[in-house]
């Protein structure tokens, strides 16, 4: 497919570019970038795509996605997850390893790669486990997982309790020049908590999860990263204290990066009250206080938190439609991430488009070690492109999600700034909300 994207505002954080230029794509590659490019005409079989008024960005990368397959196909499959990613404007996603069986062996890594290739929509990068069976007792065969295609290691969904195991993991991953993605949770302190410990947990009569359950492990892992020199990435930070600890690490020159999720940048723990105990508000780490939200927004603006990642965690309606205490943690967020953060941060004047787009492109590309291939525009590079209509405003409708998971606390809520085209490897895999292969 050959086409010319004409009249769009190209925003490329790597180049610091915010300029109205055209991009020509042929045979999967970017072949020309410039102002007032002329269409090759019908004889060249090139489609002219008018993107005036749109923002044209390097393909967005989501470095924290739960695809559930293998083992959780009732909640999501690699195909439906890839469809949701394409619909949400993402060209690359990283698949977390807490499947059944988990990705602690080459077979699961290969399965994910093969089924993602069969889906033929977005690029899927597998993440291997830190520990065998995610039990936190013995590190996995990281070398074989890395050779099979794992780009990082995480026991996400479970904190690594043993400091010794985390130390060895950081040391071994350092040899591979791969990051350890830490789910920072002191499980003993979090206990059987259901939401953030504070005013609203008391008011609602729900067991709380204190901010310190996250911050204790953030502090420990920062110190272990200093000890080992390994690459540490902190998943889904949610508290002002964690932000302060991250700043401490940077000031000491410790190799630590971090991400925040759209829901932690938008919602507070009061949402549980406002939505009358709706289980779509139940997520781990939990929605926190307004002060925590403001600290996260400031850190994302500053670049202290360099990535926004969805932590897409889909569940079937049967699983989520239980009482609050029994329902699983998680929010399905691939298809709402861009409008949530665009509306919350750009429309509200807290960030400019260049800053926000960096958190979805150069930031995650650098953490995952793909910064030489992804996250920027250049002639001769693979055409991975996300097109956003910054003026489009519409309400979220979970019923039309491509994801099997409809569990979102923002269903029915209107946001401004939606992806309207996703291009992966020069192929248009989503146009105007319709994903390639959708026969509806």
Protein Blocks (a to p, Z undefined) as FASTA:
>chain_A
ZZddehiacddfknopacddddddeehiafbdcehiacebjmlopacddfehiacddddd
dfbdcehighilmmocfklmmmmmmmnopabdcddfkbcddffbfklmmmmmmmmmmnop
accdddddfbghhlopaccdfklmmmnopabdcfehiacfblmlmmmmmmmmmmnopacd
dddddfklnmmafbdcdfklmmnopacddfklmmmmmmmmmmmmmmnopacddehifbfk
lmmmmmmmmmnopacdddddfklmmpcfklmmmnnopaklgccdddddfklmmmmmmmmm
nomamcdcfkiacddfklmmccfklpccdddfklmmmmmmmmmmmmnopacfklmmmmmm
mmmmmmnopmmmgopacehiacddddddfkbccdddfklpfbfblcdfkgoiacehiafb
dceehiafbgghiaghiaZZ
